[in-house]
Amino acid sequence: MLNQRKYILALIFLFIAVVFTALFNISLGSVSIPLKEVIASLLGMHVEKDTWRYIILNYRLPKAMTAVITGSGLAVSGLLMQTLFRNPLAGPYVLGLSSGASLGVALVFMGASVFGASFAAIFLSSWSLVIASSLGSLLVLFAVILASVRLRDTMAILIIGLMFASLTAAIVSVLAYFSPASNLQQYVFWSYGSLGNLGWSEVGILSIFWLAGILISIGSIKNLNSLLLGEQYARSLGTNIRKNRFLIIIATSLLAGSITAFAGPIAFIGLAVPHLIRQVIPSSNHITLVPAVIFGGAILMLLCDTVAQLPGSEVSLPINAITSIIGAPVVIWLLVRKRRFNF
């Protein structure tokens, strides 16, 4: 067991790393801004150029906050799914939420080619993609919740989630087949994920869903620990398996569903960060893991976004590609160095 002092020091280190990584992320971009000017702008002090203050407060700070929310939310939801299904390969989208969101967005971009222009026109607004992806995720969520109430076997829920993902992916493929190239390209660009398209109002709404999901996750820590040795052991401790399973699914849906709706389907973070944290902090206690995973997810997403925006260039790479390019080698290196797998 990790003693309390070392754990507190590890959390302090991770928090400081989040702050410095965020400042580093805000200072870099197509226009390089000195770090001291970034700090001055955030503290409301005098800044050498007014344009720097405008860029920081209206573009880079919302994007950095989106990165923190996205990384931490996906990391926590990945941890919840790995514990619930006792599967190290489980991630935040294993329930099919991302596929449901993709179906909703596909209907917006490619629905006109199949159902007529009037069908797609219904969804056209400034919030069309958020609404469509949210409705798609909710549809899959309701189906999974219904299954969780009727089924006793947790693994059966995992299979149902994978089946829903396959079904929605098949429908998206049919829409793509009949869609013109321009509409298909729009959908592909959305699937790359993006952190830079959110204003303060969108960040505020996303923060509400994130906070609700995190609070439910924290409230489920005791029950998550009881699941580590299996459902039979958890029942012997008095854990209500169905209620606990329901809360975990709701928390994951709030986190992964809202993030997908606002930022698109961002891969790898939810799967990798819990394993990275377990390698750095060798503990299976979720009181230890949940806060560390929150900070770890934020750090990794901020680093990936910094690389994706190619400092000094106006070109921005797909965030989905960067998360895997950076994250996968790190996980492989840690696993090889440790020579063991903690779960």
N, C-alpha and C positions, 0 to 999 in steps of 0.2 A: 504493500500500500504506500502511496505517496503521502508523506507526512504533511501536516497542515501548513507549516512554514514554507516548504518548497513549493507547495501548490499556490499559495498566495503570491510568492515571488514570481512564479511562472505566469500567473494571471496579470500581474503588474507589468511584466516584460511584454506580454502579448498586447496589452492595452497601449503601452507606449509605442509599440511597433505599428499598431493601427493608426495612431495619431501621426507619426512621422511618415508612414506610407501614404496617408491621405494628403498631407502637405506636399509631399514629393509629387503625387499624382496631379494636384491642382497647379503646381508650378510649371509642369511640362505640358507641351502641346505644340500646335502649329506656331504659336507665339510663346516664346520662353519668358517666364516672369520670375525674377529673383525671389528666393524663398523668403527673405525678410519683407519684401513687399506683399507677399501672400499673407504672412502673419499680420502685418499692419492692416491690411484690408479686412481681414476677418475680425480684428479687434476694433475696427472703426477708427483707426488712426490715419494720419496723412499718408497718401500714396503718391509716388512720383508722377504717375500718369493716370488720368481719370479712366482711360480706356482699359487699363489693367484691372481697376476696381470693377468696371462693368463686366468684363469677361469673367472675372472670378466669381462675382455674386450671382450672375445670371446664367452662366453656362457651366463653369467647371465645378463650382460647389454643389449644385444640384446633381451633376453627374457623379461626383465623388460620393455623395450621400446615397445615390442609387446603387453604386457599386457596393457600399457597406451593407445596405439593406439586402441586396440581391445575394451577395456572397454569404452573409451570415444566415439568411433565411433558408437558402438551399442547403447549406451545410447542416443546419439543425434538422431540417426535414429528412435529409439523408440519414442522419444518425437515428432518428425515430424509426424509419423504415427498416434499417439494418437490425435494430433491436427487436422490433415487432415480429419480423419474419425470420430472425436469427440467420440472416443471409448476408455475408459481406459484400455481395454484388448488388444488393438492393440499393436503389437511389430514390430521390424525391419524386421521380416520374413513373415509378414502377406501377402505380395504380391507374395509369392511363390518363392522368390529368393533362399532361403536355399534348398527347395525341388529340384529346377532346378540344383543347384550345386551338391546335393546328387546324382541326376540322372547321371550327368557327371562322378562323381567319381565311381559310381556303374558300369558304362560301362567299366571303366578302370580295375576294380578289377574282375568283374563278366561277362564282355562281351564275353570273350573267350569261356565260357561254353555254350553260346547261339548262338553267331554269328561266332565262330571259332577263333582259335588262331591268325590268321592274322589280325582280327579286333582289338583286344586289343594291338597287337604289334605296330600298328600305333601310339598309344599314349604313348608307353613306353619310357620315358626319365626322366632326373632329375627333370623336371618341369611338368611332366605328370599330376599330381593331380591338380596343380594350373591351368594349361591350361584347363583341362577337367571341373573342377568346374566353371571356369570363363565362358566357353562356355555355360554350362548349365544355369547359372544365366542370361547370355545375352539373351538366347533364351526366357526365361520367361519374362525378362525385355522388349524385343521388343513387345511381345504379350500384355503386360500390357500397354505399351505406346500407341500402336495402339488402344486399348480399351479406354484409357483416352482421345484420340483425338475424337473418335466417340461418346462417351457417355457423357451425361450432368450430370448424377447422380453419385456422388462420391461413394455412397454405392454400386452401381453396380460394380465399379472397385474392391472394397473390396471382393465382392462375386466372381468375376472372378479370383482374386488372390488366393482365397481359393480353387476354382475349379482346377486351375493349380497345386496347391500343392497336391490335392488329386490325380490328374491324374499322376503326376510324381511319387508320393509315390506308386501308384498301379504298375507302370512299374518297379520300384525298387523291389517291392515284387515278381514280376514274375521272374526277374533276380536272386533274392536270392533263389527262389524255385529250380531253375535248376543249381545253382552254388555249387561247392564243398565246404566243410566246411572250408578249408584253405583260400579260396578267400573271403568267407563270413566273416570270422574272421577279415581279413584285413579291410574290409569295416566297420565293427562294431568298430574297433579301431579308424578309421578315424572319425567316427561319434561322438566319445567321445570328440573331440576337443583337440588341443595341442598348447601351446605357445612356446615350446622349440625347435622346428625343423627349425627355421628360422635363416639364417646367415645375415650378414650385407647387402648383395645385395638384399635379399628378403625384409628385413626391409625397405630399401630405396625405393623400388618400392611400398610397401604397404603405406609408408608415403605420397607418391605423391597422391595416390587415396584418402587417409584420408584427406589431406589438401584441395584437390579439393572439396570433399563432405562438409567439415566444412565451407569453404568459401561460397559455394552456400547456405548452411543453414543460415549463418549469413546474407547473402544478402536477404534472404526471411523472416527475422524477422518481418518486418512491415506487410507483408501479412499474416503471421501466426497469429499475434495479431488480424487482422481483421476477421479471420476465427473463433475466439472464440465464437462469437455470431451468427454464422451460415452463410451460403453462401449468403443468401439474403442481410444480413447486409453488408457483404464484397462487394457485387456488388454495393450497394448504396454508398460505399466509393470510388468506381472507381476501385476496384481490378479486374484484369483479371483472372477469376477463372481457366480457362483452362491452361493459361500460368503458373499461380502459382502452380497448381496441377502438371503440367509437371516438373517444377523445383524441387518440393518437392520429386517427385518420382525419379528423376535423382540423387538428393543428397542421398536419402536413398539407391539407388542401388549402387552408388559408395562406400558408407560406408559399408553397410551390405554385398554386393556382394564381394568386395575385401577381407574383413575380413574372410568371409566363405572360399574363395579360398585359403588363406594362413594359416588360423588357424583352419579351420573346423567350423561346426555349433555350436556356443556357446550359450546356452539358458539362459533365465531369466534376464540377465543384461539389455537388451534393454527394457524389460517390466517393471522391478522393479525400476531402478534408477530414472526415471522421477517422480515416485510417492514418492520415498524416499526424493528427493530434494524438492518436493512440501510440504512435511510434515515439513522439516527443515526450508525451506525458503518459507513462505506462499505468493507466488506471482504467478499471471497468465501471467505476462508480459514476453515475450520471450527474451527481452533484458536482463532480470534478469536470466531467466531459462537456456538459452543455455550455457553460460560460466559455470554456476554452475553444470549443468548436465555433461559437459565435465570433470570437476574435479571429480565429484562424481563417474562417471563411471570408471575413472582411479583408484581411491582409492579402490573401491569394487573389481575390477578385480585383482589388486595387492594383496589385502588381500586374495582373493580366491586362487591365484596362490601360495602364501606363505604357505597356509594350504595344498594345493594339493601336494606340493613337499616334505611334511613330513620331516621337518628339522632334520638332524642327521641320516636319513635313505636314502638308495639308491632307495627306492620305491617311485613312483609318482602316485598319484591317478588321475582319469579322471577329468579334469577341469569342464566339464559339470555337473558332480554330485556335486562338491563342490559349484559351483555358486548357485545352488538351495538349498543345505543343509544350507548354510550360509545366503543367501539372503532372502529366504521365511520367516523364523522366524522373521527376522529384520523388514520386511514389515508388518507382522501381528502385531508385538509388537507396532510399530509406529501408525498403524491405530487404534488399541484398545486404546492406550494411548491418542491419539488426539480426539477420538470419533467422528471424522468427516472425510470426504473425500474431498480433494481439487482437482479441475480440472478446 
